[in-house]
Amino acid sequence: MSISRDHLLWIYRTMMTIRLFDEAMFREATVQTGFGSIHFSVGQEAISAGIGVHLTKDDYVASTHRPHGHCIAKGMDLTAMAAEIFGRSTGSNKGKGGDLHLADMSIGMLGANGVVCGNTPWACGAALKAKLDKTDQISVAYFGDGGAGQGVLYESMNLASIWKLPVIFVCENNLYANSTPVEYAIAGKDIADRATGFGMPGIVVDGMNVFSVYEAAKNAITHARKGNGPSFLECKTYRYYGHFFGDNPLQYRLKEEEAYWQAKDPIKGFRKQVEKEGIFSARELDNINHEIEVKVETAVSDADKATEPEDFELFTDVYKDYPLEALKRGYKI
């Protein structure tokens, strides 16, 4: 295998962290209230990990309404993520944004976005900055098959191609835009074919196979860092849970279809391959699982114990600046 042991270890840890964090969030959503809309990445871990392993802290990621995998792969703190989802003051956005606005500018995580494909111009803007600053930074814009119907995506792709911006457009095609099957809404066999019209490479990737994602991402990111412009990756994948928490149990998918895709599970596939090649033993990987499980549960517990934001925080981090002391004394608008 051409992937280094260190990269393989990072990939496995990242996939397992995404899986266990999301399963913990699903569990918490069943017993807590006030979460707002929350979306899970279970089943799609190979994409975030296979791409994220090639990114540096200085690179940029512009995420979607399904951000957990992207955030974890970019290095966001689990406690800060959980606290933000729980609406706690220790959250990454002080508990004000929730699941759809997870962000950490210190590591290039530009944020999640509840607007379908509203993140693609962000990625172009970040890539333009990198180009003007003459750095080797790149940006990654994630979106789903539903986003492939948004005009802003193609405006972004056109601009990125004209200016040769170092952007990787990643379509996480999980076959359903909410409950709409991809074949109902997207013409043509592969969404990646649309990249040709913008003069950029369009690659179809098995999004359930992290080794395939790794190689495709490596090529696209190298291409971008060398100043050759953007690429488009269509990673065909499957989400195990509903579109969001309230979309469970699913009523629009066949059990046979779910079984087919879950048999291609990216984590099980990874383990099978590396154990077969003698790179890691089952015991080593099981120990990693336990370590990550403890880490996730500690993050969830610490986040749950944190306080909610104080009332005056409603008036901070907004365009109009009110004196903090006045707000604390009950200042009225």
LOVEX-960890 format. One line per 2 residues: their letters; for each residue x, y, z of C-alpha. Coordinates in steps of 0.1 Angstrom, whole numbers. Layout:
BEGIN
A	X/Y/Z | ... .
REM end
This chain:
BEGIN
MS	0/0/0 | 14/34/-10 .
IS	-2/53/19 | 21/58/49 .
RD	14/42/82 | 10/77/98 .
HL	-15/87/72 | -34/55/77 .
LW	-35/60/114 | -47/95/110 .
IY	-74/84/86 | -87/57/109 .
RT	-87/79/140 | -106/106/120 .
MM	-132/82/106 | -138/66/140 .
TI	-141/100/157 | -166/112/132 .
RL	-186/80/136 | -186/79/174 .
FD	-192/117/177 | -222/115/154 .
EA	-236/85/171 | -233/103/204 .
MF	-250/134/190 | -279/112/177 .
RE	-282/96/212 | -282/130/229 .
AT	-308/144/204 | -332/117/216 .
VQ	-330/128/252 | -323/165/251 .
TG	-345/193/237 | -336/226/220 .
FG	-310/212/196 | -325/228/165 .
SI	-318/211/132 | -290/186/134 .
HF	-275/165/106 | -253/134/108 .
SV	-224/121/87 | -226/84/96 .
GQ	-216/65/65 | -198/94/48 .
EA	-167/94/70 | -143/83/42 .
IS	-148/116/23 | -138/139/51 .
AG	-109/117/62 | -96/109/28 .
IG	-95/146/19 | -87/160/53 .
VH	-55/140/56 | -39/161/28 .
LT	-49/195/43 | -28/217/65 .
KD	-40/240/93 | -36/269/69 .
DY	-59/255/43 | -96/264/42 .
VA	-128/243/44 | -162/257/36 .
ST	-188/232/49 | -225/225/45 .
HR	-255/218/67 | -239/183/74 .
PH	-207/196/89 | -195/173/116 .
GH	-171/152/95 | -156/182/78 .
CI	-151/200/112 | -135/170/129 .
AK	-112/163/99 | -101/199/100 .
GM	-92/196/137 | -120/213/155 .
DL	-122/206/193 | -149/180/201 .
TA	-160/197/233 | -164/231/216 .
MA	-184/214/188 | -207/195/213 .
AE	-211/226/234 | -221/246/203 .
IF	-247/220/193 | -260/220/229 .
GR	-263/258/229 | -237/263/256 .
ST	-215/293/262 | -183/273/257 .
GS	-193/264/222 | -172/273/192 .
NK	-196/302/185 | -205/308/222 .
GK	-236/286/218 | -252/312/194 .
GG	-250/293/161 | -257/257/168 .
DL	-251/228/145 | -255/248/113 .
HL	-229/273/121 | -200/254/135 .
AD	-168/273/127 | -132/278/138 .
MS	-114/305/119 | -81/297/137 .
IG	-78/264/118 | -94/275/85 .
ML	-128/261/92 | -148/288/75 .
GA	-180/273/89 | -211/252/82 .
NG	-238/268/62 | -276/262/62 .
VV	-279/277/27 | -275/250/1 .
CG	-242/257/-17 | -240/291/1 .
NT	-205/280/10 | -190/277/-25 .
PW	-184/315/-29 | -167/314/5 .
AC	-143/288/-8 | -136/309/-39 .
GA	-129/340/-18 | -105/321/5 .
AL	-87/307/-26 | -85/341/-41 .
KA	-68/354/-10 | -44/325/-11 .
KL	-36/333/-47 | -31/370/-41 .
DK	-9/363/-11 | 11/338/-32 .
TD	8/310/-7 | 3/273/-15 .
QI	-30/273/5 | -60/256/-10 .
SV	-97/256/-1 | -123/228/-2 .
AY	-160/234/-8 | -183/205/2 .
FG	-219/202/-10 | -244/175/-17 .
DG	-261/162/-48 | -290/186/-40 .
GA	-265/214/-42 | -257/204/-77 .
GQ	-290/221/-87 | -279/255/-73 .
GV	-268/282/-97 | -244/297/-72 .
LY	-223/265/-75 | -218/270/-112 .
ES	-211/307/-108 | -184/297/-83 .
MN	-170/270/-106 | -169/294/-135 .
LA	-151/321/-115 | -126/295/-100 .
SI	-118/282/-134 | -113/317/-151 .
WK	-90/328/-123 | -74/294/-118 .
LP	-82/294/-81 | -69/266/-59 .
VI	-104/252/-50 | -115/216/-47 .
FV	-153/213/-53 | -164/181/-35 .
CE	-199/168/-42 | -209/143/-15 .
NN	-235/125/-35 | -254/105/-9 .
LY	-282/98/-35 | -309/119/-17 .
AN	-315/156/-14 | -335/155/18 .
ST	-359/128/5 | -356/134/-33 .
PV	-336/106/-51 | -308/120/-72 .
EY	-322/105/-104 | -353/125/-100 .
AI	-335/159/-99 | -301/155/-117 .
AG	-299/149/-154 | -270/128/-167 .
KD	-252/98/-153 | -225/116/-132 .
IA	-226/151/-117 | -188/152/-122 .
DR	-194/154/-160 | -205/190/-155 .
AT	-170/201/-146 | -160/197/-183 .
GF	-181/228/-192 | -159/248/-168 .
GM	-126/235/-181 | -117/217/-149 .
PG	-111/180/-142 | -142/161/-130 .
IV	-135/128/-112 | -160/102/-100 .
VD	-149/86/-67 | -161/57/-46 .
GM	-170/77/-16 | -173/46/6 .
NV	-137/36/-1 | -113/59/18 .
FS	-83/47/-3 | -100/59/-35 .
VY	-109/92/-19 | -73/96/-6 .
EA	-58/91/-41 | -83/114/-59 .
AK	-79/141/-33 | -41/139/-34 .
NA	-41/144/-72 | -66/173/-71 .
IT	-49/191/-42 | -15/187/-58 .
HA	-30/201/-90 | -43/231/-71 .
RK	-12/238/-51 | 9/239/-83 .
GN	-13/268/-95 | -32/247/-121 .
GP	-67/257/-108 | -97/239/-95 .
SF	-110/203/-97 | -143/187/-91 .
LE	-147/154/-71 | -180/136/-70 .
CK	-178/112/-41 | -206/86/-43 .
TY	-216/78/-8 | -246/70/15 .
RY	-259/85/48 | -271/58/72 .
YG	-294/81/91 | -321/105/78 .
HF	-315/138/63 | -317/153/98 .
FG	-327/140/132 | -365/144/126 .
DN	-362/124/94 | -359/91/113 .
PL	-372/65/107 | -369/69/70 .
QY	-400/63/49 | -386/68/14 .
RL	-357/43/11 | -358/5/6 .
KE	-343/-17/33 | -325/-36/5 .
EE	-309/-4/-7 | -297/5/29 .
AY	-283/-30/34 | -264/-28/1 .
WQ	-247/4/10 | -240/-5/46 .
AK	-222/-36/33 | -198/-11/18 .
DP	-191/6/52 | -159/27/49 .
IK	-146/19/84 | -151/-19/80 .
GF	-136/-17/45 | -105/1/59 .
RK	-101/-24/87 | -104/-54/64 .
QV	-77/-40/41 | -51/-29/67 .
EK	-55/-61/87 | -52/-82/56 .
EG	-19/-65/48 | -6/-67/83 .
IF	-3/-29/88 | -25/-29/119 .
SA	-38/-57/141 | -75/-59/151 .
RE	-64/-54/187 | -46/-21/178 .
LD	-76/-8/160 | -99/-19/188 .
NI	-77/0/213 | -80/31/192 .
NH	-118/27/192 | -118/26/230 .
EI	-96/56/233 | -117/76/209 .
EV	-149/65/226 | -136/78/260 .
KV	-126/111/243 | -160/116/227 .
ET	-179/108/259 | -157/132/279 .
AV	-164/159/253 | -201/153/255 .
SD	-201/153/293 | -180/184/296 .
AD	-202/203/270 | -234/192/288 .
KA	-221/206/321 | -213/241/306 .
TE	-236/270/312 | -260/285/286 .
PE	-251/320/272 | -261/349/294 .
DF	-289/371/281 | -267/401/273 .
EL	-249/379/247 | -278/385/224 .
FT	-263/419/218 | -227/409/213 .
DV	-209/398/181 | -234/418/161 .
YK	-230/447/138 | -242/473/163 .
DY	-219/476/192 | -236/483/226 .
PL	-214/489/256 | -211/456/275 .
EA	-215/471/309 | -247/488/299 .
LK	-261/455/286 | -252/438/319 .
RG	-271/465/338 | -302/457/317 .
YK	-298/484/290 | -328/484/266 .
I	-328/492/230 .
REM end
